[in-house]
Amino acid sequence: MQGERLNKRNAWYQAIWRWHFYAGLIFAPIFIILAVTGSIYLFEPQVTKMQYKDMMTASFTEEQPIEAQKESFMKEHPDAIITSIRLPDEGESTRIGWMNEDEMMYTYIHPETAEVLGTRTAESSMDLLVVIHGTLLGGQIGNWIVELAASWAIILLITGTFLFWPRGKNPVRMLMPKLGKGRQWWKQMHGSVALWSSLGLVIIISSGLAWSSVSGAMLQWVSSSTNTGAPMYAYAFGAKPESTVTTKEVAEDVPWATQADLVPTSSPSTLLPIDLNQVVNKSTIDRPYTISLPEGETGVYHPFKESTVNLDQYSGETLSSVTYADYGILGKLITVGIAFHEGHLFGLLNQLVGVALCLGLIFVVISSFMMWRKRKVGSIEQMKRFEDERIKRIVGILILLLGVTLPLAGISILVVLLFDWLIGRRKLKAEVAA
């Protein structure tokens, strides 16, 4: 009886291990690319500020009205189409975003003197890292591959925890590995580092999926359908014309929870549009925040900093207002996760934690390779296969159910099942031939 239980336990272990192995084998290179680019880009704010220090920093005790700063800008760029104005925090300059033909530009204004401090393109010197991190330089297909890798990373963390769990022993041992030599050392370190990193990695990966094409769209749909993103009562400021334009289409620095919200429209009248001074005076948002200027006669103003406010450009009436406190549970969780992902949640410490998690992920990938190299088995075909078909089916169903919440992973599971079946047939033919 004890031997039967042991065989069943081994069958469960072997079944889950193979899923863990295949996912790691396929996506390991992508994990390293994402970890390296992500850890470097965490420090983009510091790098950009150092690069453009002369124009991005400004000491001031009083401020010129924002319209006066705008007028100073217009003297140098009379034909510019202003798209946004970012009001500064202490020690910063005002940033005006504008279009130079098809190129987005930033011009910086001293808040107290209204002097133009300099102009640069909106592109950052680290933008290439963002493209690699998000698409692997492969456009939409690359974005799908990144999303697929991220989805499987979550499955790897779950299956890895099962495999590393000390059956019949104190679970605390998982956190404090008993180091051996050779392959045993790599195995213990692989499991412990992955476990120590798992919570942070799940937060980073899950929040990253909120930006992805498939999972991101699904999350937006779920948050809207369940009213767990931005609540409908945030728009209860009176009747407004319907809109088909979403916030992320017309504004910069938009919080995730309100990116898919429809933008209410201003009602043209005999009134002249309100000026920027009135917009600033009406705002109760903590600085720094960005004002995205109206597009056309029916556009609205959008001041942001985890608050999304739309003002009628003629009357100044608040058309909608959503703050972090208004978000539903999903909106709040993803907002915090994204801030942690980008290293903004708790400053420099957050950035250092992000780097540590990225280094942990790189070590997990390297250690898995070292474990494989030190195995006595030299090829995939030579690996011992589990024989319990019932457990094989149960594990396959469990993995598939997990994949339902990760759409691209769910589709790829069918491919992995086919690959595993082909490997089994190849080994069977080899045994028959022998």
Secondary structure as a PSIPRED ss2 file (coil, helix, strand):
# PSIPRED VFORMAT (PSIPRED V4.0)

   1 M C   1.000  0.000  0.000
   2 Q H   0.000  1.000  0.000
   3 G H   0.000  1.000  0.000
   4 E H   0.000  1.000  0.000
   5 R H   0.000  1.000  0.000
   6 L H   0.000  1.000  0.000
   7 N H   0.000  1.000  0.000
   8 K H   0.000  1.000  0.000
   9 R H   0.000  1.000  0.000
  10 N H   0.000  1.000  0.000
  11 A H   0.000  1.000  0.000
  12 W H   0.000  1.000  0.000
  13 Y H   0.000  1.000  0.000
  14 Q H   0.000  1.000  0.000
  15 A H   0.000  1.000  0.000
  16 I H   0.000  1.000  0.000
  17 W H   0.000  1.000  0.000
  18 R H   0.000  1.000  0.000
  19 W H   0.000  1.000  0.000
  20 H H   0.000  1.000  0.000
  21 F H   0.000  1.000  0.000
  22 Y H   0.000  1.000  0.000
  23 A H   0.000  1.000  0.000
  24 G H   0.000  1.000  0.000
  25 L H   0.000  1.000  0.000
  26 I H   0.000  1.000  0.000
  27 F H   0.000  1.000  0.000
  28 A H   0.000  1.000  0.000
  29 P H   0.000  1.000  0.000
  30 I H   0.000  1.000  0.000
  31 F H   0.000  1.000  0.000
  32 I H   0.000  1.000  0.000
  33 I H   0.000  1.000  0.000
  34 L H   0.000  1.000  0.000
  35 A H   0.000  1.000  0.000
  36 V H   0.000  1.000  0.000
  37 T H   0.000  1.000  0.000
  38 G H   0.000  1.000  0.000
  39 S H   0.000  1.000  0.000
  40 I H   0.000  1.000  0.000
  41 Y H   0.000  1.000  0.000
  42 L C   1.000  0.000  0.000
  43 F C   1.000  0.000  0.000
  44 E H   0.000  1.000  0.000
  45 P H   0.000  1.000  0.000
  46 Q H   0.000  1.000  0.000
  47 V H   0.000  1.000  0.000
  48 T H   0.000  1.000  0.000
  49 K H   0.000  1.000  0.000
  50 M H   0.000  1.000  0.000
  51 Q H   0.000  1.000  0.000
  52 Y C   1.000  0.000  0.000
  53 K H   0.000  1.000  0.000
  54 D H   0.000  1.000  0.000
  55 M H   0.000  1.000  0.000
  56 M H   0.000  1.000  0.000
  57 T E   0.000  0.000  1.000
  58 A C   1.000  0.000  0.000
  59 S C   1.000  0.000  0.000
  60 F C   1.000  0.000  0.000
  61 T C   1.000  0.000  0.000
  62 E C   1.000  0.000  0.000
  63 E C   1.000  0.000  0.000
  64 Q C   1.000  0.000  0.000
  65 P C   1.000  0.000  0.000
  66 I H   0.000  1.000  0.000
  67 E H   0.000  1.000  0.000
  68 A H   0.000  1.000  0.000
  69 Q H   0.000  1.000  0.000
  70 K H   0.000  1.000  0.000
  71 E H   0.000  1.000  0.000
  72 S H   0.000  1.000  0.000
  73 F H   0.000  1.000  0.000
  74 M H   0.000  1.000  0.000
  75 K H   0.000  1.000  0.000
  76 E H   0.000  1.000  0.000
  77 H C   1.000  0.000  0.000
  78 P C   1.000  0.000  0.000
  79 D C   1.000  0.000  0.000
  80 A C   1.000  0.000  0.000
  81 I E   0.000  0.000  1.000
  82 I E   0.000  0.000  1.000
  83 T E   0.000  0.000  1.000
  84 S E   0.000  0.000  1.000
  85 I E   0.000  0.000  1.000
  86 R E   0.000  0.000  1.000
  87 L E   0.000  0.000  1.000
  88 P C   1.000  0.000  0.000
  89 D C   1.000  0.000  0.000
  90 E C   1.000  0.000  0.000
  91 G C   1.000  0.000  0.000
  92 E E   0.000  0.000  1.000
  93 S C   1.000  0.000  0.000
  94 T E   0.000  0.000  1.000
  95 R E   0.000  0.000  1.000
  96 I E   0.000  0.000  1.000
  97 G E   0.000  0.000  1.000
  98 W E   0.000  0.000  1.000
  99 M E   0.000  0.000  1.000
 100 N E   0.000  0.000  1.000
 101 E C   1.000  0.000  0.000
 102 D C   1.000  0.000  0.000
 103 E E   0.000  0.000  1.000
 104 M E   0.000  0.000  1.000
 105 M E   0.000  0.000  1.000
 106 Y E   0.000  0.000  1.000
 107 T E   0.000  0.000  1.000
 108 Y E   0.000  0.000  1.000
 109 I E   0.000  0.000  1.000
 110 H C   1.000  0.000  0.000
 111 P C   1.000  0.000  0.000
 112 E C   1.000  0.000  0.000
 113 T C   1.000  0.000  0.000
 114 A C   1.000  0.000  0.000
 115 E C   1.000  0.000  0.000
 116 V E   0.000  0.000  1.000
 117 L E   0.000  0.000  1.000
 118 G E   0.000  0.000  1.000
 119 T E   0.000  0.000  1.000
 120 R E   0.000  0.000  1.000
 121 T E   0.000  0.000  1.000
 122 A C   1.000  0.000  0.000
 123 E C   1.000  0.000  0.000
 124 S C   1.000  0.000  0.000
 125 S C   1.000  0.000  0.000
 126 M C   1.000  0.000  0.000
 127 D H   0.000  1.000  0.000
 128 L H   0.000  1.000  0.000
 129 L H   0.000  1.000  0.000
 130 V H   0.000  1.000  0.000
 131 V H   0.000  1.000  0.000
 132 I H   0.000  1.000  0.000
 133 H H   0.000  1.000  0.000
 134 G H   0.000  1.000  0.000
 135 T H   0.000  1.000  0.000
 136 L C   1.000  0.000  0.000
 137 L C   1.000  0.000  0.000
 138 G C   1.000  0.000  0.000
 139 G H   0.000  1.000  0.000
 140 Q H   0.000  1.000  0.000
 141 I H   0.000  1.000  0.000
 142 G H   0.000  1.000  0.000
 143 N H   0.000  1.000  0.000
 144 W H   0.000  1.000  0.000
 145 I H   0.000  1.000  0.000
 146 V H   0.000  1.000  0.000
 147 E H   0.000  1.000  0.000
 148 L H   0.000  1.000  0.000
 149 A H   0.000  1.000  0.000
 150 A H   0.000  1.000  0.000
 151 S H   0.000  1.000  0.000
 152 W H   0.000  1.000  0.000
 153 A H   0.000  1.000  0.000
 154 I H   0.000  1.000  0.000
 155 I H   0.000  1.000  0.000
 156 L H   0.000  1.000  0.000
 157 L H   0.000  1.000  0.000
 158 I H   0.000  1.000  0.000
 159 T H   0.000  1.000  0.000
 160 G H   0.000  1.000  0.000
 161 T H   0.000  1.000  0.000
 162 F H   0.000  1.000  0.000
 163 L H   0.000  1.000  0.000
 164 F H   0.000  1.000  0.000
 165 W C   1.000  0.000  0.000
 166 P C   1.000  0.000  0.000
 167 R C   1.000  0.000  0.000
 168 G C   1.000  0.000  0.000
 169 K C   1.000  0.000  0.000
 170 N C   1.000  0.000  0.000
 171 P H   0.000  1.000  0.000
 172 V H   0.000  1.000  0.000
 173 R H   0.000  1.000  0.000
 174 M H   0.000  1.000  0.000
 175 L C   1.000  0.000  0.000
 176 M C   1.000  0.000  0.000
 177 P C   1.000  0.000  0.000
 178 K C   1.000  0.000  0.000
 179 L C   1.000  0.000  0.000
 180 G C   1.000  0.000  0.000
 181 K C   1.000  0.000  0.000
 182 G C   1.000  0.000  0.000
 183 R H   0.000  1.000  0.000
 184 Q H   0.000  1.000  0.000
 185 W H   0.000  1.000  0.000
 186 W H   0.000  1.000  0.000
 187 K H   0.000  1.000  0.000
 188 Q H   0.000  1.000  0.000
 189 M H   0.000  1.000  0.000
 190 H H   0.000  1.000  0.000
 191 G H   0.000  1.000  0.000
 192 S H   0.000  1.000  0.000
 193 V H   0.000  1.000  0.000
 194 A H   0.000  1.000  0.000
 195 L H   0.000  1.000  0.000
 196 W H   0.000  1.000  0.000
 197 S H   0.000  1.000  0.000
 198 S H   0.000  1.000  0.000
 199 L H   0.000  1.000  0.000
 200 G H   0.000  1.000  0.000
 201 L H   0.000  1.000  0.000
 202 V H   0.000  1.000  0.000
 203 I H   0.000  1.000  0.000
 204 I H   0.000  1.000  0.000
 205 I H   0.000  1.000  0.000
 206 S H   0.000  1.000  0.000
 207 S H   0.000  1.000  0.000
 208 G H   0.000  1.000  0.000
 209 L H   0.000  1.000  0.000
 210 A C   1.000  0.000  0.000
 211 W C   1.000  0.000  0.000
 212 S C   1.000  0.000  0.000
 213 S C   1.000  0.000  0.000
 214 V H   0.000  1.000  0.000
 215 S H   0.000  1.000  0.000
 216 G H   0.000  1.000  0.000
 217 A H   0.000  1.000  0.000
 218 M H   0.000  1.000  0.000
 219 L H   0.000  1.000  0.000
 220 Q H   0.000  1.000  0.000
 221 W H   0.000  1.000  0.000
 222 V H   0.000  1.000  0.000
 223 S H   0.000  1.000  0.000
 224 S H   0.000  1.000  0.000
 225 S H   0.000  1.000  0.000
 226 T C   1.000  0.000  0.000
 227 N C   1.000  0.000  0.000
 228 T C   1.000  0.000  0.000
 229 G C   1.000  0.000  0.000
 230 A C   1.000  0.000  0.000
 231 P C   1.000  0.000  0.000
 232 M H   0.000  1.000  0.000
 233 Y H   0.000  1.000  0.000
 234 A H   0.000  1.000  0.000
 235 Y H   0.000  1.000  0.000
 236 A C   1.000  0.000  0.000
 237 F C   1.000  0.000  0.000
 238 G C   1.000  0.000  0.000
 239 A C   1.000  0.000  0.000
 240 K C   1.000  0.000  0.000
 241 P C   1.000  0.000  0.000
 242 E C   1.000  0.000  0.000
 243 S C   1.000  0.000  0.000
 244 T C   1.000  0.000  0.000
 245 V C   1.000  0.000  0.000
 246 T E   0.000  0.000  1.000
 247 T H   0.000  1.000  0.000
 248 K H   0.000  1.000  0.000
 249 E H   0.000  1.000  0.000
 250 V H   0.000  1.000  0.000
 251 A C   1.000  0.000  0.000
 252 E C   1.000  0.000  0.000
 253 D C   1.000  0.000  0.000
 254 V C   1.000  0.000  0.000
 255 P C   1.000  0.000  0.000
 256 W H   0.000  1.000  0.000
 257 A H   0.000  1.000  0.000
 258 T H   0.000  1.000  0.000
 259 Q C   1.000  0.000  0.000
 260 A C   1.000  0.000  0.000
 261 D C   1.000  0.000  0.000
 262 L E   0.000  0.000  1.000
 263 V C   1.000  0.000  0.000
 264 P C   1.000  0.000  0.000
 265 T C   1.000  0.000  0.000
 266 S C   1.000  0.000  0.000
 267 S C   1.000  0.000  0.000
 268 P C   1.000  0.000  0.000
 269 S C   1.000  0.000  0.000
 270 T C   1.000  0.000  0.000
 271 L C   1.000  0.000  0.000
 272 L C   1.000  0.000  0.000
 273 P C   1.000  0.000  0.000
 274 I C   1.000  0.000  0.000
 275 D C   1.000  0.000  0.000
 276 L H   0.000  1.000  0.000
 277 N H   0.000  1.000  0.000
 278 Q H   0.000  1.000  0.000
 279 V H   0.000  1.000  0.000
 280 V H   0.000  1.000  0.000
 281 N H   0.000  1.000  0.000
 282 K H   0.000  1.000  0.000
 283 S C   1.000  0.000  0.000
 284 T C   1.000  0.000  0.000
 285 I C   1.000  0.000  0.000
 286 D C   1.000  0.000  0.000
 287 R C   1.000  0.000  0.000
 288 P C   1.000  0.000  0.000
 289 Y E   0.000  0.000  1.000
 290 T E   0.000  0.000  1.000
 291 I E   0.000  0.000  1.000
 292 S E   0.000  0.000  1.000
 293 L C   1.000  0.000  0.000
 294 P C   1.000  0.000  0.000
 295 E C   1.000  0.000  0.000
 296 G C   1.000  0.000  0.000
 297 E C   1.000  0.000  0.000
 298 T C   1.000  0.000  0.000
 299 G C   1.000  0.000  0.000
 300 V E   0.000  0.000  1.000
 301 Y E   0.000  0.000  1.000
 302 H E   0.000  0.000  1.000
 303 P E   0.000  0.000  1.000
 304 F E   0.000  0.000  1.000
 305 K C   1.000  0.000  0.000
 306 E C   1.000  0.000  0.000
 307 S E   0.000  0.000  1.000
 308 T E   0.000  0.000  1.000
 309 V E   0.000  0.000  1.000
 310 N E   0.000  0.000  1.000
 311 L E   0.000  0.000  1.000
 312 D E   0.000  0.000  1.000
 313 Q C   1.000  0.000  0.000
 314 Y C   1.000  0.000  0.000
 315 S C   1.000  0.000  0.000
 316 G C   1.000  0.000  0.000
 317 E C   1.000  0.000  0.000
 318 T E   0.000  0.000  1.000
 319 L E   0.000  0.000  1.000
 320 S E   0.000  0.000  1.000
 321 S E   0.000  0.000  1.000
 322 V E   0.000  0.000  1.000
 323 T E   0.000  0.000  1.000
 324 Y H   0.000  1.000  0.000
 325 A H   0.000  1.000  0.000
 326 D H   0.000  1.000  0.000
 327 Y C   1.000  0.000  0.000
 328 G C   1.000  0.000  0.000
 329 I H   0.000  1.000  0.000
 330 L H   0.000  1.000  0.000
 331 G H   0.000  1.000  0.000
 332 K H   0.000  1.000  0.000
 333 L H   0.000  1.000  0.000
 334 I H   0.000  1.000  0.000
 335 T H   0.000  1.000  0.000
 336 V H   0.000  1.000  0.000
 337 G H   0.000  1.000  0.000
 338 I H   0.000  1.000  0.000
 339 A H   0.000  1.000  0.000
 340 F H   0.000  1.000  0.000
 341 H H   0.000  1.000  0.000
 342 E H   0.000  1.000  0.000
 343 G C   1.000  0.000  0.000
 344 H C   1.000  0.000  0.000
 345 L C   1.000  0.000  0.000
 346 F C   1.000  0.000  0.000
 347 G H   0.000  1.000  0.000
 348 L H   0.000  1.000  0.000
 349 L H   0.000  1.000  0.000
 350 N H   0.000  1.000  0.000
 351 Q H   0.000  1.000  0.000
 352 L H   0.000  1.000  0.000
 353 V H   0.000  1.000  0.000
 354 G H   0.000  1.000  0.000
 355 V H   0.000  1.000  0.000
 356 A H   0.000  1.000  0.000
 357 L H   0.000  1.000  0.000
 358 C H   0.000  1.000  0.000
 359 L H   0.000  1.000  0.000
 360 G H   0.000  1.000  0.000
 361 L H   0.000  1.000  0.000
 362 I H   0.000  1.000  0.000
 363 F H   0.000  1.000  0.000
 364 V H   0.000  1.000  0.000
 365 V H   0.000  1.000  0.000
 366 I H   0.000  1.000  0.000
 367 S H   0.000  1.000  0.000
 368 S H   0.000  1.000  0.000
 369 F H   0.000  1.000  0.000
 370 M H   0.000  1.000  0.000
 371 M H   0.000  1.000  0.000
 372 W H   0.000  1.000  0.000
 373 R H   0.000  1.000  0.000
 374 K C   1.000  0.000  0.000
 375 R C   1.000  0.000  0.000
 376 K C   1.000  0.000  0.000
 377 V C   1.000  0.000  0.000
 378 G C   1.000  0.000  0.000
 379 S C   1.000  0.000  0.000
 380 I C   1.000  0.000  0.000
 381 E C   1.000  0.000  0.000
 382 Q C   1.000  0.000  0.000
 383 M C   1.000  0.000  0.000
 384 K C   1.000  0.000  0.000
 385 R C   1.000  0.000  0.000
 386 F C   1.000  0.000  0.000
 387 E C   1.000  0.000  0.000
 388 D C   1.000  0.000  0.000
 389 E H   0.000  1.000  0.000
 390 R H   0.000  1.000  0.000
 391 I H   0.000  1.000  0.000
 392 K H   0.000  1.000  0.000
 393 R H   0.000  1.000  0.000
 394 I H   0.000  1.000  0.000
 395 V H   0.000  1.000  0.000
 396 G H   0.000  1.000  0.000
 397 I H   0.000  1.000  0.000
 398 L H   0.000  1.000  0.000
 399 I H   0.000  1.000  0.000
 400 L H   0.000  1.000  0.000
 401 L H   0.000  1.000  0.000
 402 L H   0.000  1.000  0.000
 403 G H   0.000  1.000  0.000
 404 V H   0.000  1.000  0.000
 405 T C   1.000  0.000  0.000
 406 L C   1.000  0.000  0.000
 407 P H   0.000  1.000  0.000
 408 L H   0.000  1.000  0.000
 409 A H   0.000  1.000  0.000
 410 G H   0.000  1.000  0.000
 411 I H   0.000  1.000  0.000
 412 S H   0.000  1.000  0.000
 413 I H   0.000  1.000  0.000
 414 L H   0.000  1.000  0.000
 415 V H   0.000  1.000  0.000
 416 V H   0.000  1.000  0.000
 417 L H   0.000  1.000  0.000
 418 L H   0.000  1.000  0.000
 419 F H   0.000  1.000  0.000
 420 D H   0.000  1.000  0.000
 421 W H   0.000  1.000  0.000
 422 L H   0.000  1.000  0.000
 423 I H   0.000  1.000  0.000
 424 G H   0.000  1.000  0.000
 425 R H   0.000  1.000  0.000
 426 R H   0.000  1.000  0.000
 427 K H   0.000  1.000  0.000
 428 L H   0.000  1.000  0.000
 429 K H   0.000  1.000  0.000
 430 A H   0.000  1.000  0.000
 431 E H   0.000  1.000  0.000
 432 V H   0.000  1.000  0.000
 433 A H   0.000  1.000  0.000
 434 A C   1.000  0.000  0.000
